[in-house]
Amino acid sequence: MRISTRFGLVGALSAMLVLGASGVAAAKPKEVSAKKFAKTVCSVYTDIPKNIDDFTSAYNTAPNTDPAIFQTSVVTITSDLLDNLGQLQAKIKKAYPDVDSGKKVSKIFVNDVQEYVDKISGALSKFQAADPNGTAFVGDQAQFETAINILRASTISDPFTKIHDQDLLGAFDDEKSCDKVVEIQRVGG
């Protein structure tokens, strides 16, 4: 089987949310069928770009007449994005596929989402520390926007290429929600 991603976001957006920090107790992950795991993963990777689009819309409509109010607004909407990504990441953390090395497979996707979270968190920290009344604030804003735009335009990694279990690849191929996320091409007879 050959794997290719359908959009550049497959792999990225990582969630800074630690389950304990959100007040949710971390539950022990449970083994699920490859089919159910594929559905969960593809649902998450379908929701990631939706969350980024919602963030972008909110960012573009943030009040920008007062730099301090703008900064506060951006911090809030970015924190919401990180929280949403953390919730998506938590869905993957709850389960692992019933395949060889299933827990390792789940961790591949959890870590992939974490990469996005880390990048967004880093950009947010720098922007949050910026002085909205300082002359460099426009540059700080541009750096924040660039960090988010680069994240959207690039693939940090592609977790699907790290999957080699044929049953799980078949489950990704069979799951309709995966059509927007990854393309699995069966090779051979």
C-alpha positions in Angstrom: 0.0 0.0 0.0 1.1 3.5 -0.7 0.1 6.5 1.4 -0.3 10.1 0.5 -1.9 12.9 2.4 -4.7 15.0 1.0 -3.9 18.3 2.7 -0.7 19.8 4.1 -2.2 19.9 7.6 -2.1 16.2 8.1 0.2 15.8 10.9 0.5 19.1 12.5 -1.5 21.0 15.0 -0.5 20.0 18.4 -2.4 20.7 21.5 -0.8 22.3 24.5 -3.6 21.0 26.5 -2.6 18.5 29.1 -5.6 16.6 30.3 -4.9 17.3 33.9 -4.7 21.0 33.1 -8.2 21.0 31.6 -9.6 19.3 34.7 -10.2 16.0 32.9 -8.8 13.0 34.5 -6.6 11.0 32.1 -8.3 7.7 31.5 -6.4 4.6 30.6 -6.5 4.1 26.8 -8.6 1.2 25.6 -8.0 -1.2 22.8 -10.4 -0.7 19.9 -10.8 -2.3 16.5 -8.7 -0.9 13.6 -11.9 0.3 12.0 -13.0 2.3 15.1 -9.4 3.7 15.5 -9.3 4.8 11.8 -12.7 6.6 12.3 -11.4 8.4 15.4 -8.1 9.5 13.8 -9.7 10.6 10.5 -12.4 12.5 12.5 -9.6 14.3 14.4 -7.6 15.1 11.2 -10.8 16.4 9.5 -11.6 18.7 12.5 -8.0 20.2 12.7 -8.3 22.4 9.6 -11.9 23.3 10.6 -10.5 24.6 14.0 -7.8 26.5 12.2 -10.3 28.1 9.8 -12.4 29.1 12.8 -9.3 30.6 14.5 -8.5 32.5 11.3 -12.0 33.9 11.0 -11.9 35.0 14.6 -8.4 36.5 14.2 -9.4 38.4 11.1 -12.3 40.0 13.0 -10.5 40.7 16.2 -10.8 44.4 17.2 -7.7 46.1 16.0 -8.1 49.8 16.9 -6.4 49.4 20.3 -3.3 47.2 20.3 -3.8 46.0 23.9 -7.4 44.9 23.2 -6.3 43.3 20.0 -3.5 41.4 21.9 -6.0 40.2 24.6 -8.4 39.1 21.9 -5.8 37.2 20.0 -4.5 35.5 23.2 -8.1 34.4 23.9 -8.8 33.0 20.5 -5.5 31.3 20.3 -6.0 29.7 23.7 -9.4 28.5 22.5 -7.7 26.9 19.4 -5.2 25.2 21.7 -8.0 23.9 23.9 -9.9 22.6 20.9 -6.7 20.9 19.6 -6.2 19.4 23.0 -9.7 17.9 23.0 -9.0 16.4 19.6 -5.7 15.0 20.8 -7.5 13.5 23.8 -9.8 11.6 21.5 -6.8 9.8 20.1 -5.3 9.3 23.5 -8.4 7.4 24.7 -7.8 4.5 22.3 -5.3 2.4 20.4 -5.9 0.0 17.6 -6.1 -3.7 18.1 -3.0 -4.3 15.9 0.7 -5.2 16.6 2.2 -2.2 18.5 -1.2 -0.5 18.7 -0.1 1.7 21.6 2.9 2.9 19.6 0.6 3.6 16.6 -1.7 5.7 18.7 1.3 7.6 20.1 2.4 8.5 16.6 -0.8 10.4 16.1 -0.8 11.9 19.6 2.7 13.2 19.1 1.8 14.6 15.7 -1.0 16.7 17.1 1.4 17.8 19.9 3.8 19.2 17.3 1.1 21.6 16.2 0.3 22.6 19.8 3.9 23.2 20.5 4.3 25.5 17.5 1.2 27.4 18.3 2.0 27.7 21.9 5.5 29.0 21.1 4.0 31.7 18.8 1.4 32.6 21.4 4.0 32.9 24.2 6.0 35.4 22.2 3.0 37.4 21.1 1.6 37.4 24.7 4.9 38.7 26.0 5.0 41.5 23.4 4.4 45.1 24.6 1.2 46.3 22.8 2.3 49.9 23.4 5.8 49.4 22.1 7.0 50.4 18.7 7.9 46.8 17.9 4.4 45.5 18.4 3.5 45.6 14.7 6.6 43.4 14.1 5.5 41.1 16.9 2.1 40.8 15.3 3.7 40.0 11.9 5.9 37.3 13.5 2.8 35.7 15.1 0.9 35.8 11.9 3.9 34.3 10.0 4.3 31.5 12.5 0.6 30.6 12.1 0.6 30.9 8.3 3.8 28.8 8.0 2.2 26.2 10.2 -0.9 26.1 7.9 1.1 25.9 4.7 3.5 23.2 5.8 3.3 19.7 7.0 5.2 19.2 10.1 5.2 15.5 9.6 2.9 12.8 8.1 2.0 10.2 10.7 0.2 8.1 8.1 3.5 7.2 6.4 4.7 5.7 9.7 1.8 3.1 9.7 2.8 -0.3 8.2 0.1 -2.6 9.7 -2.0 -3.8 6.7 -5.2 -4.2 8.7 -5.0 -0.6 10.0 -4.1 0.7 6.5 -7.1 -1.2 5.2 -9.3 0.4 7.9 -8.0 3.9 6.8 -8.8 3.0 3.2 -12.3 1.8 4.0 -13.3 4.7 6.3 -15.1 7.3 4.4 -14.0 10.2 6.7 -10.4 9.3 5.8 -11.0 10.2 2.1 -10.3 13.9 3.0 -7.3 13.1 5.0 -5.2 10.4 3.5 -5.2 8.3 0.3 -4.4 4.6 0.7 -3.6 2.9 -2.6 -3.6 -0.8 -2.5 -0.6 -2.3 -4.3 -0.5 -5.8 -5.8 -3.2 -8.3 -6.2 
